[in-house]
Amino acid sequence: MVPVIVIGLSSGTSVDGIDAAAADLRLEGDEVRLDPLGHLTAPYPPAVRDAVLAALPPAATTLEQVCRIDTGIGRAFADAARTAVAELCPGGTADLAVSHGQTLYHWVEDGAVRGSLQLGQPAWITEATGLPVVSDVRAADIAAGGQGAPLASVFDVLWLSGRGAPAAALNIGGIANLTVVAPDAPPVAFDTGPGNALLDAAAALAPGTGRMDAGGERALRGQVVPELMERLLAEPYFARPAPKTTGKELFNADYLERALAGVDASWDDVFATLTDLTAVTIADACKAHGVGEVVASGGGVHNHGLMQVLRAALAPAPVRGSEALGVGPDAKEAYLFALLGFLTWHGIPSTVPECTGAAHPVLSGRVGRPGPDAPLPARLRISGDAHSGV
């Protein structure tokens, strides 16, 4: 198969910025070859980021704001794609772009996903780069009865195949998700629960913390509060079987404030407890599937306090960064979408039903193409219409 240079574009639930990765992809027999060409992170324009955060659940919004956000995200992704083509691709050219967009709402009822809304009009990317764009990558899996997530499972299943013991790919973003690949069992993937979501919510509430507890410094100074931990672990989501997905529709600032009601704890202790919650729920999920090694990616790997607690909770199973297997932890999601788009471009189903819960594999996304350089026809003739005057 002719190599295809693909730009993958992604922005996670923390809304930290737009990750763009360039990859040279080809199919060699039953193996996909991915050569990473580079990665960059483009910050959102402040007004766009503020608008996204203001519209996230449980906030109310308007269709006017949805329209403005859709355009703002689309234009920001277009700028990131144009920069990635120019700076990361040989000769400043690419063949395809793939945009996940920005998730604004993930609609879950009684454990079933009814829909998922990602904004960021892809036409802006095509206009800026001249590239065909694969977008709306979750809808087909949901229509087939799946969760529409974790889409990382297709990357992880291919990436970790052939290992001698159960291995897990862990991504810690706003929400943490896990894919377990074992030599003698079907793969399984699901969201374990909050990654950074509740920590970021606490940072917004705690005086003098800023956007986040950088490096987990406050958590490392605090102590776990048993009463608060017990309340948090009582959340029914943690006991649900896979496949399952969640988001900030559940784990948000209102959720945290309800959990904190009546609890006597310092903010350092709150951060310590929330860090422990993320680590314990990930570790419990790994142990339930007999995981012998964990490969971690996502923004959470930069939280040294969280990684320290997670390694202790998972011992003796080792935890290492995804860079050990060739993909930087901040770039993995963007490379995932490059892979999904490559498969979709070639008509190859790109989901794993055992991981998402769908009835069958589906193509991830739809393709928007640049318009051909051809003139509009001169007239329209309607055959058989007695009133057309033709």
N, C-alpha and C positions, 0 to 999 in steps of 0.2 A: 504494500500500500504506500502511495506517495506520502512523504512526511507532510504534516500540516503544522504550521506555527499558530498557536492559539493563545489569546489573551484571556485569562480568567479573572473575573472581577467579583469581589465579595465585600460585604460589610455586615458585621455580626450584631448581636442584640445589645452589645455595649455601646454601639454607635461611635466607636473610637475613630474611625476613618475608613477609607476605601483601600482595600488591598488589591493590588494588581500583580499578576504573575504571568510571565511569558514562558511557554513550553513548546518544545519541538516534539510532536507525537507521531507515532506510526504503529501499525499493527504488524507484528512479525510472527506468523503462525498463530498460536493461541496465546501469545504474549503481547501486551501493550508496552511499548518502549516510550518512556517519558524522559526527555532530556531537559532539565531546568535551565532556563536562560536568564533568569533574574526575577527579582521581586522588588516592589516599592509600595509604600503606603502614602496615600494622598489624604491630607486632612479635609474634612468637610468644610465648606464655607460656614462660619459661625452661625449665620442666620438660618441656614438649612439644618444644621445640627440642632439648634435650639427649637426649631419648628418640629422636627422629628420627635425629640424628647418630650415636647409639650403635648404631642398627639398620642403618645403611647398609653396603653391601658394602665390604670383605670380612668384616665382623663377622657373627657368628651371632646369631640372635634366637629368640624363642619365639612361638607363636601367641597366648599371653597378651599379650605385648608388642605384637604386631600389632593385636590387638583394642583395647588401650588407646590406641595411637597413632592408630588409625582414628577413635576417638571424640574424642581430644584435638584432632586436626587439624580434624575436622568442627565441633567447637564453636568453635575459633578462627576458622575461615572464616565461621561463622555470625555471630560478633561483628563481623568485618570487613564482612560484607555488610550487617548492620543499621546500622552506622555509615555506610557508603557511601550507603545509601538516605536516611538522615536528613540527611546533610551535603552530598551531591553532587547529589541529584535535585530538580528543581523540585517544590515542594509536598510533598517528603518521600515521594514515591511512585515505584515502578518497576513494570515489567511482567514482568520475567524476570531470573533470575540464572543465571550459567554458572560452574561450578567445575571447574578443572583438577585441584584437589587437589595433593598432594605426591608426586612420584615417589619410590618406595622401591626399585624394581628394574626394570631394562629388560633383558629376557632376549634375548640375541643368541647364535646358534650358527651358525658358519661364514658370517657375514655376513647371515643371515636372522633376523628378529625373530620369536620364538615367543610373546611376551607382554610386557606392561608393566603394572606394578602402581602405581596412584596411590591413596593413602589419603586419607581425609577424608570421612566418611559425610555425603552431601548432605542427608539427612533433617533434620539439625540446622539447615541453612540455611532449608529450607522452614518448619520450626517457628518459627524466629526472625523470619522476614520475611513469611511467608504467600505467598511467591512460588513459582511453578513453577521448577524447577532442572534445567538441562541438565548432565549429568556423564558421567564415563567416556568421554571424548572420543577416546581413541586406539584402543579395542578394535576397532571396525568396520573401520578401515583395516588393522589387522594381520590380521583374519580374511579380508580380501580380498587378502592376500598382500603388504601394504605394510609399511613400517618403523614406521608409527604416528607418524612424525616426518619432517622438521620440519613440524609443523602450521602454523607461521608462514607456510609457503609460500603458502597461499590468500590471506592478508592481503597478502603481499609482491607476489604476481602481480597482484592487482587494483590495488594501491597504485602500483606502478612501471610499469604498462602505458602504452603510448603514448610512451615515451621514445625518442629517436632513436638511442641507442647502448646496448650492454649495460650494465646497472646491477645492482648487488648490494645486497641488504638483509642486513646483518650483525648478528647478535645475539651479544654476548659475555656469557654467564653462566658457570656452572661449566663448561659445554661451549659451544663456539662453533659456531653454525650459519649457513649462508649460503644465500640464494636468489638465483639469477641470472636476470634477465629481459632477453631480447634481442628486438629487433624481427623478426628473421628466423630464429629457432630456438625449439624448445620450451623452457619454463622448466626449470631444474634446481635442486634443493635438497638439502643434506646437512649433516651435522655435520663440520666440518673437523678437530675434535680438541679438546684441552683449551682452555678459555678461562681461567677462574680456578681450575679444579679443582686443578691441581698447585701453583699459587702458594699456594692456601689450605692445601694439605697441607704445603708447606714452612713456612708460617707457624706451623702447629701444632707442627712439629718444631724450629724455630729458636728459641733462647732469646731472650726479650725482644721478640718480634715482635708478639704479640697474635694476633687472629683473621685478620689479613691484612697484606700489605705496603701500607699505606695510601698511595695516590698513586703507588705504585711507587718509593718513596724508596730502599729498599735495592737494588732493581734498578739504579737510576740511579747508585749508588755502585760497582756491581760491573762485572765484565768477563765476557763469554761464555767458557765453558770448552769448547774444541773437542772434547775427549774425551767430555764429558757430552752435548754437543749431538749428536754422532755417534751415541751410544747411543740417545738419545731419538728421533731421526729414523729410526732403523732399525725402529721399531715398524711392523709390517705394516699396521695400520689405515690409515696415511697413503697407502699405495699402492693401496688398494682403490678400485674405481670407484663412482661414485654410481649409485643412491641407497644411502646408508649412514648408520647412526646409531651412537652410542656413549654412554657415561656413566661414572659413577664406579665401575661394575662393572669397568672397565678402568683408567681414569686416577684412581688413588687413592693413599693414603699408602704402601701396600705396593709399588705400582708404582714410586713415586719412590725408596723406600729401596733397591730392587733396582738402579735405575739409578745411584744414588749409591755403591754398593758399590765400594770401592777407589779412588774419585775423590778427589784432593786438591784441595779447593776451599773457599773461605770461603763463608759463607751469603750474603753480598752477591753473590758470583759465581754461586751457585746461583740466586738470584732473577733475576739478569740473564740467565742461560741459559734459564730457564723462560719468562721474558717474551719472549725472542727466539724460542723454540719456538712460542708462541702466534701471534706476529706472522708468522713465516715460513710456518707452515702455512696461515694465512689468506691471506697474500699469494700463495703458490704456487697455491692453489685459485682465487683471483680471476684471476691471470694465465693460468691454463690455459683459462679461459672468456672471455678477452678483455675483462674488465670495465673500463669506462671511468670509473666513479664508484662510490663505496661510501657507503651510508647506514647509520650504525652506531647501535645501541641496546644496552641491557643494562647491568648493573653495571660491566662492564669499561671502559666509556667514561670512568668516573671515575678510572681508573688512568692518570695522566698519563704515567708512564713507558712503559706499554704502548702508549698511543696515539701517543707520539712515535716509538717503534720501528716501529709499524705504518704510520704515514704515510711514514716513510723507505723502508720495504720496498715500499710500493705506488706511490710516486712514479713517473711524474707524475700518476697517477690521484688525484683529490681524495677525501678522506675527511671526511665531515661528519656531525654528529649528526642523529638522526631528527627533532629539533625543527624543523629547517629545512623539513621536509615536513609539519609540523603535529602531530606526535605526540612527546611527551617520551620520552627514552630509558628512563626508569624505568617508564613507563606502557604502553609498546607491547605487551608480552606480555598484560597485562590487557585492553587493547582488542582484541587478537587473539581472545581467548576470547569477548569480547562479540560480535564478528562471527560466530564459529563458531556460537554459540548462537542468534543471530538467524536465520542461514540454516537451521539445524536446526529451529527453531521453526516456520518456514514451509515445511518439507519440501523444502528446496533442498540438494542434495549440496554438501558444504563441504570437500572435499579435492581435491588436484591429483595424479592418478595419476603423471604424469611426474616429480613431485617425491618422492613417497613410495614409488613402486614398486608400488602396488596395481593390481589388475586392472581396476578401475573406480572411479569416484567413489562416495563413501558419505556418509551423514549422520553427522556427528560427534556421537556421544553419545546418551544416552537421557534422556527427560524424566520427572521426578518432579513430580507435581502435588499441591497441597493437597487434602485430603479435602473432599467436598461437605458442606454442612450439611443432612444428611438422616438420618432414623432408620434403624437396622438393621431389616431385614425380621423379621417375627414368627416365621416357621417355615421349614423346608426340606422340600419334598415330592419324593421320588424316584419317578419314574414307572417302572412295569414291574418293580419289584423285589418278587419274591414273598415275600421274607423281611422286608420293611420293616414289615409290619403295617398298611399303608395301603390 
